[in-house]
Amino acid sequence: MKKISKLLLAALMLVTIFALTGCGAKEVEVNLADYVKYTYEGYDGMGTGEAEIDARKIARDIEEEIGEEKASDAQRILKKIDVTLAKIENLSNGESVAVSFDNVNEDTLKEECGVIVKAEGFDTTVSGLTELEEVDLFADYEIKFSGNDTLGYAYVNHYNFPEGVYGVYLDLEKKENLSNGEKIKLVAKDYDDGDVVKTLAEEGKKAKALEYEVTVSGLTELVEYDIFQGLEMNYEGLNGHATATLRFDYNVNDYYYSFEFLMDKSEELSNGDIITVTCDMDDYYKDDYADINAYAAQRGIKLTATTKQVTVEGILAPIADTSEIDSAVFEQMKADDIEKIKTIYTDGYENVAAANSFLDAKYIGSFITFKNSSYYDYANKIINVYKCDIKYVDTDPVWIYWCSVYTTDRDETTGQYTVSEIEAVTPAEFYKYYAYSDDFACFEDENKNIYLGFTNVDDVIKAFTDDYHGDSNAEVIFNNIADTEEPHADGTVTVEKPPVELSENPIDISKENEGTKCSATVNDAYNVYTEDQANALLEKAYFMTDYICNAEIITVGDLESAEEDSFQAKCDQIYAEKFNGTRALIYMIDANTLKDYMYLNDGSDVLSELEPELEDTPYSFRSENPYEYTVKIFDTLIAVIGGNNSKNAEDAA
């Protein structure tokens, strides 16, 4: 019986232990927000704060519920909880600060200690910081502004702080390059570059504000100024080749000498060109000023503009090509010249020409002179040159060169020149002054026969560019004289030049533009040009390929006639074979007559033709050297296209 009682007692003890440690264990809930301890130190507005869990108080409050042992364990765990304040510096009384918890071992507290914690974040209010006296640092101050608008400067002339404020001062954040109406800041600073707030707090003060906005005023207003007033353009040279220089009327412009003026173009000028003049400061000052406006402001002015466009006008524009003369007028001029030459030989001239027989006269070209001068008393002159077949009594015939001189009249309004009456047919009109001169007017053969005229073309040109005519240093601006060797006439018959033949060493060279895929070609089957000349012309033709245009220079000798229709048919044939559907320029020259033709096709049904500038001149040789004439044609074309390259590029696209 006693044995059974001991077993029952042991069983009852196990049940009791199970009840205390199992499902029947007590639990208690703790809100951590109720047990946070705060520590605030310092002055209102610049205080510091920290917080921690009061684990001891929690243990005391829950000890009765869960027992001393578990409460002690809970206290140990609760001490490890971190309490974080969202802000711990520069705190002010009444300020709301967020509180959060970290390192909360909730599972351990619940399982081992029976403590259920509530650890949600919340806001707390700062209190207990020492109150500061608020003072107005900007109650009494004065700022001085001086200088020109946009370049003004300022300084704090004086300020007075409330009693008890020490260690701080007022200063401007911006003191230079000021403009009227600009907003700048006046700020409080610490003399030792410390924290103004702390410095004031040490005196029990706090600032109502640490900066104050000030409006700039009282600077000298700038005067608007046209820096280009009094600008004058001086041009020297001929139209198309003139140069420009700048000058100012100092009576009109008081400041031009302080600035530098640059032109975007000053050479190769023509009437109607636009020059952009830019005003800038001298390089010497560029390190001292932000820009030209600041440079001008220092002088009390505000530039109304820094660029100005000037239209070129008033450049001397002489007749520069015989194509500028009406073709009918020009043909009549040449016909009249030959008749006058015949008349001189027929009627005689002071017993000199009477012994000469006139067989024939042939126009071989013209040259044009002009003298660059600020005076307009030198006329633009057109000189037509003639090769005369002359036979002295009982001697072999010789070639004598004559010329006619036409002066021009200048329109003072437009600056353009027009052909006036004939000035002279030389050398007849000048024989009386230069008789028996080796260089001019007359020459004497081995038989002492005196011939009226020049012995060669060079002497003709020299006569009008040296001192013979009183026109020293005149410039030849055009020359298409083409002299050739040919037999003398039999009686009054002039022998024509025989047809040319194909060369045994034809020239055929080309060059492709990798960008546009267009090509330039020189095909000279008759050796009108030398190899060096052909290569030089290829480079000029290549210029066209940049404008998406094939370019070909070709010599032919198989035209049905030297008329436009024959050229047209030949060009159409070449275009169809080589360039059909694409843009192409063909410059063709007849090796027999050296008549030239320029053909331009843009690939459409509409054919546009651009004849050279010497349109309607006879089919005689246009140049003593065909290469020089071809160069002139392409240089003219390049100048036109190059002068308006943006438009050409747009058309090409």
Buried (B, 14 or more C-beta within 10 A) or exposed (E): EEEEEEEEEEEEEEEEEEEEEEEEEEEBEBEBBEBBEBEBEBBBBBBBBEBBBBBEBBBEBBBEBBBEEBBEBBBEBBBEBEBEBEEBEEBBBEBEBEBEBEEBBEEBBBEEBBBEBEBEEEEBEBBBBBEBEBBEBBEEBEBEBEBBBBBBBBEBEEBEBEEEBEBBBBBBEBBEBBBBEBEBEBBBBBEEEEEBBEBBBEBEBBBEEBBBEBEBEEBBEBEEBBBBBBBEBEBBBBBBBBEBEBEBEEEEBBBBEBBBBEBEEBEBBBBEBEBEBEBBBEEEBEEEBEEBBBBBBBBBBBBEEBEBEBEBEEBBBBBBBBBBBEEEEBBEBBEBBBEBBBBBBEEBBEEBBEBBBBBBBBBBBBBBBBBBEEEEEBBBBBBBBBBBBBBBEEBEBBBBBBBBBBBBEBEEEEBBBBBBEBBBBBBBBBBEEBBEBEBBBBBEEEEEBBBBBBBEBEBBBBBBBBEBBEBEEBBEBBBBBBBEEBEBBEEEEBEEEEEBEEBEEEBEBBBBBEEBEBBBBBBBBBBBBEEEBBBBBBEBBBBBBBBBBBBBBBBBBEBEEBEEEBBBEBBBEBBEEBBEEBBBBBBBBBBBBBBBBBBBBBEEEEEEEBEBBBEEBBEBBBBBBBBBBBBBBBEBBBBEBEEEEEEBEEEBE
